[in-house]
Amino acid sequence: MSRNRLLAVWAAVVLVVIMAFVLLRRGGGSAAEADATPTAVVTIATVRGGTLQDVVTVYGVVAADPAGVITVAAPKQVIVQRMLVRTGQAVSAGQAVVEVMSAPAAELAYKQAADAVTFARADLARVQRLYDERLAANDQLETARKMLADANAALAAQQKQGAGRTSQVLTAPAAGVVTNVAAAPGDHVAQDAPLVVLARAGGETVKLGLEPGGHFAPGQPVTIRPVAGGPPIQTRLTMVGRAADQTTKTIDAVAPLNGAALAIGAGVQGEVVTGAHTGMVVPRAAVVFDETGPHLFTIAGGKAHRVFVQVGLDQGEDIEVKGPLQAGAAVAVEGALELQDGMAVKVRGK
């Protein structure tokens, strides 16, 4: 074999080896790229359509129902000796709330009433003797009897008010919470002036502030959620005002607490159902919020497809969404945050 032919053979062998190496590298790269294709594992849920509630979130405070306010008033002119309760304190029926003593004017009025009874009794006895001796007419006797009856009635009224007692303890007429202590020890208080104001136990309501222009009306369902935590309370609006507060610019609405024990003045959140409409919901975890805008991923053909949506009202554990979706479509829930548009997915459990 000539030298030129030998070199040609060697050149051919080297070329074949190089081509085989290149083909192997290309095939290996495709396999590696295939193995490197990202795949996410997700759980899925379906888009559900139906009738959804129109819910408006409002805020307010627990207040005493005006119909359940009880006032412990001064039965006569008194001087306050001791206040036995404080604002915010719970009291039981019959519990002592304030100790008072008669004011000088009240003592004078009682003495005058007692003296009037003594005088009327003596006068009636005198007229009766004259009548028996035929020295007085029947109408004089009737007048004397009436004067004694009137004097006894006036004295009884004084005694009912506590007159004749130097010191007197006033009690709560019913169980409740003290909302106002209107006097202090040493105060001279007129008859019927308030001393202690109570909110009857179980008569609390919530006062909510509504935005003007909303479709609110008495009878609408309300879910009350205490800001400090606690179980929700189901109730209904019983009053919706028609004038906005000059300070808050909101309209007052009232709803009873139906006996729930919440502290007066405590903050609450109310969810008022004002109507209903047709829409679609998905689990809240299915919606991704980032700089591109709210979106979710539908799952079809083993891949994730990003769909931008508008978010509506919360519906319990779900949330309302609006966008190019159809009821029944599968959407990613767990794992949705790791997805990208077009990414291959594997459904957990399949």
RODO-2510 file (C-alpha; in nm, 4 decimals, decimal comma):
residues 350
     n   res          X          Y          Z
     1     m     0,0000     0,0000     0,0000
     2     s     0,1380     0,3356    -0,1015
     3     r     0,2030     0,6102     0,1506
     4     n    -0,0701     0,8350    -0,0006
     5     r    -0,3332     0,5611     0,0264
     6     l    -0,2398     0,4953     0,3888
     7     l    -0,2782     0,8636     0,4756
     8     a    -0,6178     0,8713     0,3069
     9     v    -0,7389     0,5724     0,5123
    10     w    -0,6244     0,7332     0,8344
    11     a    -0,7951     1,0577     0,7407
    12     a    -1,1200     0,8731     0,6735
    13     v    -1,1034     0,6942     1,0103
    14     v    -1,0398     1,0200     1,1956
    15     l    -1,3345     1,1855     1,0156
    16     v    -1,5661     0,8975     1,1085
    17     v    -1,4588     0,9187     1,4726
    18     i    -1,5155     1,2955     1,4814
    19     m    -1,8619     1,2629     1,3257
    20     a    -1,9600     0,9879     1,5704
    21     f    -1,8427     1,2031     1,8609
    22     v    -2,0457     1,5010     1,7383
    23     l    -2,3576     1,2881     1,6949
    24     l    -2,3178     1,1440     2,0430
    25     r    -2,2796     1,4923     2,1919
    26     r    -2,5932     1,6130     2,0138
    27     g    -2,7996     1,3153     2,1273
    28     g    -2,6754     1,3473     2,4861
    29     g    -2,7600     1,7215     2,4928
    30     s    -3,1168     1,6565     2,3831
    31     a    -3,1613     1,3967     2,6576
    32     a    -3,0120     1,6300     2,9154
    33     e    -3,2367     1,9135     2,7998
    34     a    -3,5367     1,6832     2,8177
    35     d    -3,4393     1,5798     3,1699
    36     a    -3,3945     1,9491     3,2679
    37     t    -3,7471     2,0540     3,1609
    38     p    -3,9090     2,1945     3,4810
    39     t    -4,2122     2,0057     3,6142
    40     a    -4,4210     2,1273     3,9113
    41     v    -4,6403     1,9155     4,1375
    42     v    -4,9747     2,0792     4,2166
    43     t    -5,3160     2,0124     4,3602
    44     i    -5,6154     2,1275     4,1602
    45     a    -5,9697     2,2531     4,2134
    46     t    -6,2441     2,3444     3,9722
    47     v    -6,3871     2,6845     3,8923
    48     r    -6,7392     2,6966     4,0347
    49     g    -7,0181     2,9190     3,9123
    50     g    -7,3447     3,0124     4,0804
    51     t    -7,5316     3,2732     4,2784
    52     l    -7,3059     3,4751     4,5076
    53     q    -7,3942     3,7132     4,7876
    54     d    -7,3215     4,0849     4,7658
    55     v    -7,1442     4,1509     5,0964
    56     v    -7,0379     4,4946     5,2240
    57     t    -6,7866     4,5123     5,5090
    58     v    -6,8509     4,7857     5,7666
    59     y    -6,7208     4,8681     6,1122
    60     g    -6,8751     4,9816     6,4390
    61     v    -6,8869     4,9467     6,8165
    62     v    -7,0960     4,7677     7,0764
    63     a    -7,3454     5,0063     7,2370
    64     a    -7,6237     4,9943     7,4932
    65     d    -7,9697     4,9605     7,3424
    66     p    -8,1615     5,2799     7,4324
    67     a    -8,4625     5,0634     7,5157
    68     g    -8,2536     4,8772     7,7739
    69     v    -8,1079     5,1767     7,9600
    70     i    -8,1902     5,1922     8,3317
    71     t    -8,1341     5,5045     8,5412
    72     v    -8,0962     5,4967     8,9178
    73     a    -8,2160     5,8449     9,0164
    74     a    -8,2246     6,0394     9,3405
    75     p    -8,5614     5,9685     9,5079
    76     k    -8,5476     6,3084     9,6807
    77     q    -8,2976     6,5870     9,7388
    78     v    -7,9913     6,4023     9,8649
    79     i    -7,6227     6,4331     9,9379
    80     v    -7,4122     6,1524     9,7897
    81     q    -7,2168     5,9702    10,0597
    82     r    -7,0540     5,6833     9,8649
    83     m    -7,0526     5,5573     9,5052
    84     l    -7,0395     5,1791     9,5290
    85     v    -6,9817     5,1021     9,1575
    86     r    -6,7616     5,2196     8,8722
    87     t    -6,8178     5,2707     8,5017
    88     g    -6,7904     4,9413     8,3141
    89     q    -6,8699     4,7286     8,6192
    90     a    -7,1221     4,4460     8,5886
    91     v    -7,3882     4,4469     8,8577
    92     s    -7,6613     4,2041     8,9565
    93     a    -8,0224     4,2834     9,0344
    94     g    -8,0523     4,4243     9,3854
    95     q    -7,6840     4,5082     9,4175
    96     a    -7,6062     4,8311     9,6075
    97     v    -7,4843     5,1044     9,3725
    98     v    -7,4892     5,4305     9,5725
    99     e    -7,5371     5,5451     9,9328
   100     v    -7,7061     5,8809     9,9955
   101     m    -7,8302     6,0875    10,2863
   102     s    -8,1219     6,3293    10,2940
   103     a    -8,0444     6,6887    10,2086
   104     p    -8,1588     6,9545    10,4609
   105     a    -8,4398     7,0621    10,2302
   106     a    -8,5661     6,7042    10,2089
   107     e    -8,5569     6,6708    10,5858
   108     l    -8,7557     6,9917    10,6176
   109     a    -9,0137     6,8694    10,3658
   110     y    -9,0532     6,5440    10,5598
   111     k    -9,0960     6,7259    10,8903
   112     q    -9,3564     6,9514    10,7348
   113     a    -9,5431     6,6497    10,5989
   114     a    -9,5369     6,4796    10,9384
   115     d    -9,6544     6,7965    11,1132
   116     a    -9,9362     6,8293    10,8596
   117     v   -10,0590     6,4803    10,9502
   118     t   -10,0498     6,5634    11,3216
   119     f   -10,2420     6,8855    11,2665
   120     a   -10,4998     6,7236    11,0365
   121     r   -10,5601     6,4409    11,2812
   122     a   -10,6166     6,6849    11,5698
   123     d   -10,8407     6,9027    11,3572
   124     l   -11,0508     6,6057    11,2524
   125     a   -11,0956     6,5071    11,6168
   126     r   -11,2052     6,8626    11,6999
   127     v   -11,4549     6,8797    11,4129
   128     q   -11,5870     6,5346    11,5008
   129     r   -11,6672     6,6496    11,8590
   130     l   -11,8436     6,9583    11,7272
   131     y   -12,0364     6,7496    11,4805
   132     d   -12,1424     6,5097    11,7548
   133     e   -12,2665     6,8104    11,9550
   134     r   -12,4509     6,9394    11,6455
   135     l   -12,2212     7,2408    11,6384
   136     a   -12,0555     7,1571    11,3020
   137     a   -12,2054     7,0750    10,9629
   138     n   -12,1504     6,7550    10,7693
   139     d   -11,9444     6,9295    10,4996
   140     q   -11,7027     7,0564    10,7680
   141     l   -11,6517     6,7005    10,8860
   142     e   -11,5896     6,5777    10,5297
   143     t   -11,3388     6,8604    10,4722
   144     a   -11,1480     6,7641    10,7870
   145     r   -11,1416     6,4007    10,6820
   146     k   -11,0103     6,4949    10,3368
   147     m   -10,7384     6,7136    10,4867
   148     l   -10,6181     6,4178    10,6969
   149     a   -10,6260     6,1832    10,3957
   150     d   -10,4245     6,4285    10,1856
   151     a   -10,1713     6,4785    10,4656
   152     n   -10,1310     6,1007    10,5082
   153     a   -10,0805     6,0592    10,1316
   154     a    -9,8146     6,3308    10,1256
   155     l    -9,6332     6,1736    10,4201
   156     a    -9,6505     5,8275    10,2576
   157     a    -9,4957     5,9698     9,9397
   158     q    -9,2139     6,1198    10,1435
   159     q    -9,1570     5,7907    10,3228
   160     k    -9,1557     5,6008     9,9937
   161     q    -8,8781     5,8312     9,8754
   162     g    -8,6765     5,7475    10,1827
   163     a    -8,7617     6,0537    10,3853
   164     g    -8,7092     6,0098    10,7550
   165     r    -8,4010     5,7948    10,7018
   166     t    -8,0695     5,9704    10,7525
   167     s    -7,8858     5,7273    10,5221
   168     q    -8,0248     5,5289    10,2313
   169     v    -7,8706     5,2706     9,9950
   170     l    -8,0027     5,2593     9,6370
   171     t    -7,9808     4,9321     9,4440
   172     a    -7,9774     4,8200     9,0802
   173     p    -8,3310     4,7293     8,9658
   174     a    -8,1930     4,4733     8,7176
   175     a    -7,8701     4,3060     8,6148
   176     g    -7,6570     4,5096     8,3759
   177     v    -7,3392     4,7049     8,3139
   178     v    -7,2687     5,0501     8,4560
   179     t    -7,2313     5,2906     8,1628
   180     n    -7,2189     5,6170     8,3566
   181     v    -7,1611     5,7308     8,7150
   182     a    -7,3240     6,0736     8,7193
   183     a    -7,2358     6,1925     9,0701
   184     a    -6,9517     6,1874     9,3205
   185     p    -6,9380     6,1756     9,7014
   186     g    -7,0393     6,5082     9,8490
   187     d    -7,2560     6,6153     9,5569
   188     h    -7,5939     6,7729     9,6379
   189     v    -7,8380     6,6162     9,3934
   190     a    -8,1920     6,7250     9,3143
   191     q    -8,4847     6,4874     9,3206
   192     d    -8,5060     6,2616     9,0106
   193     a    -8,1543     6,3580     8,8958
   194     p    -7,9561     6,0572     8,7615
   195     l    -7,6951     5,9003     8,9871
   196     v    -7,6023     5,5800     8,8012
   197     v    -7,6924     5,4686     8,4468
   198     l    -7,7033     5,0965     8,3614
   199     a    -7,7294     4,9027     8,0361
   200     r    -7,9568     4,6049     8,0950
   201     a    -7,7740     4,2721     8,0609
   202     g    -7,8416     4,1052     7,7252
   203     g    -7,9680     4,4259     7,5671
   204     e    -7,6475     4,5282     7,3883
   205     t    -7,6551     4,6251     7,0218
   206     v    -7,3952     4,7184     6,7612
   207     k    -7,3819     5,0607     6,6034
   208     l    -7,2417     5,0351     6,2505
   209     g    -7,1202     5,3113     6,0213
   210     l    -7,2495     5,2684     5,6645
   211     e    -7,1203     5,4482     5,3573
   212     p    -7,3877     5,6774     5,2072
   213     g    -7,5343     5,5557     4,8806
   214     g    -7,5241     5,1863     4,9658
   215     h    -7,8247     4,9595     4,9237
   216     f    -7,8880     4,9096     5,2941
   217     a    -8,2265     4,8403     5,4525
   218     p    -8,3668     4,7038     5,7788
   219     g    -8,3933     4,3260     5,7790
   220     q    -8,0714     4,2585     5,5848
   221     p    -7,8569     3,9774     5,7335
   222     v    -7,5383     4,0818     5,9141
   223     t    -7,2478     3,8756     6,0420
   224     i    -7,0810     4,0488     6,3375
   225     r    -6,7156     3,9622     6,4031
   226     p    -6,5520     4,1001     6,7220
   227     v    -6,2262     4,2785     6,6374
   228     a    -6,0671     4,1284     6,9495
   229     g    -6,1595     3,7776     6,8351
   230     g    -6,4428     3,5407     6,9104
   231     p    -6,7186     3,3502     6,7309
   232     p    -6,9231     3,5342     6,4670
   233     i    -7,2731     3,6514     6,5594
   234     q    -7,5590     3,6226     6,3109
   235     t    -7,8133     3,9044     6,3268
   236     r    -8,0035     4,1533     6,1089
   237     l    -8,0204     4,5291     6,0700
   238     t    -8,3091     4,6715     6,2703
   239     m    -8,2512     5,0398     6,1894
   240     v    -8,0802     5,2265     5,9056
   241     g    -8,0502     5,6009     5,9431
   242     r    -8,1214     5,8576     5,6755
   243     a    -7,8806     6,1304     5,7897
   244     a    -7,5002     6,1155     5,7738
   245     d    -7,2959     6,1900     6,0839
   246     q    -7,1296     6,5299     6,0442
   247     t    -6,7988     6,4006     6,1821
   248     t    -6,7613     6,0536     6,0299
   249     k    -6,9772     6,1173     5,7190
   250     t    -7,1294     5,7721     5,7673
   251     i    -7,4883     5,6644     5,8270
   252     d    -7,5714     5,4939     6,1551
   253     a    -7,7252     5,1476     6,1509
   254     v    -7,8201     4,9268     6,4453
   255     a    -7,8291     4,5497     6,4849
   256     p    -7,9009     4,3519     6,8051
   257     l    -7,6428     4,1115     6,9466
   258     n    -7,9120     3,8577     7,0385
   259     g    -7,7777     3,8119     7,3898
   260     a    -7,4095     3,7743     7,2977
   261     a    -7,1876     3,9038     7,5776
   262     l    -6,9583     4,1686     7,4277
   263     a    -6,8087     4,4609     7,6142
   264     i    -6,9775     4,7956     7,5527
   265     g    -6,7459     5,0082     7,3398
   266     a    -6,5687     4,7066     7,1854
   267     g    -6,4927     4,7312     6,8135
   268     v    -6,6661     4,5002     6,5656
   269     q    -6,6637     4,4253     6,1946
   270     g    -6,9933     4,3711     6,0189
   271     e    -7,0574     4,1888     5,6918
   272     v    -7,3904     4,3068     5,5528
   273     v    -7,5591     4,1019     5,2794
   274     t    -7,7154     4,3582     5,0459
   275     g    -7,8132     4,1338     4,7512
   276     a    -7,6931     3,8573     4,5177
   277     h    -7,5469     3,8109     4,1680
   278     t    -7,4122     3,5383     3,9390
   279     g    -7,0362     3,4778     3,9335
   280     m    -6,7451     3,2319     3,9608
   281     v    -6,5314     3,1400     4,2610
   282     v    -6,2061     2,9537     4,3191
   283     p    -6,0145     2,8701     4,6375
   284     r    -5,8364     3,1775     4,7706
   285     a    -5,4986     2,9997     4,7469
   286     a    -5,5435     2,9563     4,3706
   287     v    -5,5028     3,3292     4,3052
   288     v    -5,1453     3,4578     4,2745
   289     f    -5,0779     3,8223     4,3542
   290     d    -4,7530     3,9682     4,2184
   291     e    -4,6228     4,2642     4,0209
   292     t    -4,7886     4,1375     3,7017
   293     g    -5,1355     4,1516     3,8583
   294     p    -5,3676     3,8910     4,0083
   295     h    -5,3789     3,5710     3,8067
   296     l    -5,4289     3,1977     3,8346
   297     f    -5,3182     2,8919     3,6379
   298     t    -5,5580     2,6626     3,4589
   299     i    -5,4321     2,3080     3,4075
   300     a    -5,4900     2,1445     3,0699
   301     g    -5,2870     1,8983     2,8622
   302     g    -5,0356     1,8526     3,1417
   303     k    -4,9360     2,2203     3,1369
   304     a    -5,0117     2,5367     3,3303
   305     h    -5,1736     2,8281     3,1504
   306     r    -5,1702     3,1688     3,3177
   307     v    -5,5018     3,3587     3,3185
   308     f    -5,5225     3,7155     3,4497
   309     v    -5,8335     3,7836     3,6570
   310     q    -6,0123     4,0523     3,8517
   311     v    -6,0722     3,9667     4,2159
   312     g    -6,4160     4,0175     4,3674
   313     l    -6,5603     3,9566     4,7133
   314     d    -6,4506     3,6937     4,9611
   315     q    -6,6957     3,4068     4,9789
   316     g    -6,5851     3,2222     5,2906
   317     e    -6,2864     3,0044     5,1972
   318     d    -6,3281     3,0985     4,8316
   319     i    -6,2892     3,4231     4,6424
   320     e    -6,4810     3,5571     4,3453
   321     v    -6,2850     3,5973     4,0197
   322     k    -6,3713     3,7555     3,6860
   323     g    -6,1855     3,6752     3,3660
   324     p    -6,1686     3,4442     3,0603
   325     l    -6,2673     3,1357     3,2607
   326     q    -6,5312     2,8695     3,2345
   327     a    -6,7048     2,6907     3,5191
   328     g    -6,5559     2,3442     3,5621
   329     a    -6,2040     2,4397     3,4487
   330     a    -5,9210     2,2954     3,6603
   331     v    -5,7003     2,5460     3,8409
   332     a    -5,3833     2,4939     4,0428
   333     v    -5,4112     2,5499     4,4179
   334     e    -5,1137     2,4177     4,6149
   335     g    -4,8000     2,4860     4,4137
   336     a    -4,9547     2,7746     4,2168
   337     l    -4,6880     3,0182     4,3417
   338     e    -4,4097     2,8166     4,1727
   339     l    -4,5775     2,7941     3,8326
   340     q    -4,4864     2,9726     3,5118
   341     d    -4,6911     3,0033     3,1967
   342     g    -4,6539     2,6856     2,9882
   343     m    -4,4752     2,4889     3,2626
   344     a    -4,5321     2,1150     3,2672
   345     v    -4,7229     2,0032     3,5754
   346     k    -4,8000     1,6841     3,7574
   347     v    -5,1206     1,6635     3,9588
   348     r    -5,0602     1,5258     4,3057
   349     g    -5,2353     1,1968     4,3600
   350     k    -5,2416     1,1057     3,9886
***
